[in-house]
């Protein structure tokens, strides 16, 4: 497989954690997106969306889930 083919198959988006850190994820590795609910202090107050990855790890991000979905759609174009 050529490098061009690999790059064409990998679509990254950059999200932001509650302390401003950049989180770059491959959209094909996202397994679910969940709007944050009252989590009894499990998440920072600034977290608006939980992005769960196929490896079981998750990222709490400040972007609203609708914006994450839009970024994924753009990356897939």
N, C-alpha and C positions, 0 to 999 in steps of 0.2 A: 504494500500500500504506500502510495506516495505521501509526502508531507502535505501537499495541497489537498489531497483527499482527506487526510486526518483533520486538517484545519477546517475544512468544509463541514465536517461532521461534529465539530466541537463549537458550541455556541455559549459564550460566557456573558453573564450580566454582573454588574457591580451593584451591591446593596450596601446599606450602612447600619452598623450596630448602634446601640444606644449611647456609646461614648464617642461616636464619630468614626470608628474604624471602618475601613472599606472591607467588604466581604465579597469576593469574586467566586461565583459558582457556575458550574456547567449546567445549563438548563435541562439536559437529558438526565441529570443525576437528582433532580427534584422529584420527590415522590408525593408530597402534598403541601398545600398552602392553607393555613388556618388563621382566621382573624383572631386576634388576642381577646380573650375574655378575662374577667377578674380571676387571677391565678393565685390569690392569697400571697402575694409577695414573691412569687417564683420568678417574675420578670421585672425588669426595670420599667418604670412608669412610661418611658418614651417608646417602648416596644409596641408596635401596632400590628405586626404580622409575624407568624411563626412559619418558617420555611423548613420542612423536614426533607432530609436527603435520603437517597436509597441505602446508604450505609448506616442509617439509624440516627445519625447526628442531626441536630437541628440548629437553626440560627434565628434568633429574635432580632427583627429588623425594624427600623423606624418608618420605613415606607408603608403606606397602606397596602393591603393585599391587592386591591384593584390596580395599583401602580405596578406591583410585582408582576401581575398577570399581563399587563400591557408590555412590560419589558421582555417577558418571555415570548410574547407574540412577535415583537419586533426582532428578537434574536433569531427566531425561526424563519424569518423571511429570506 
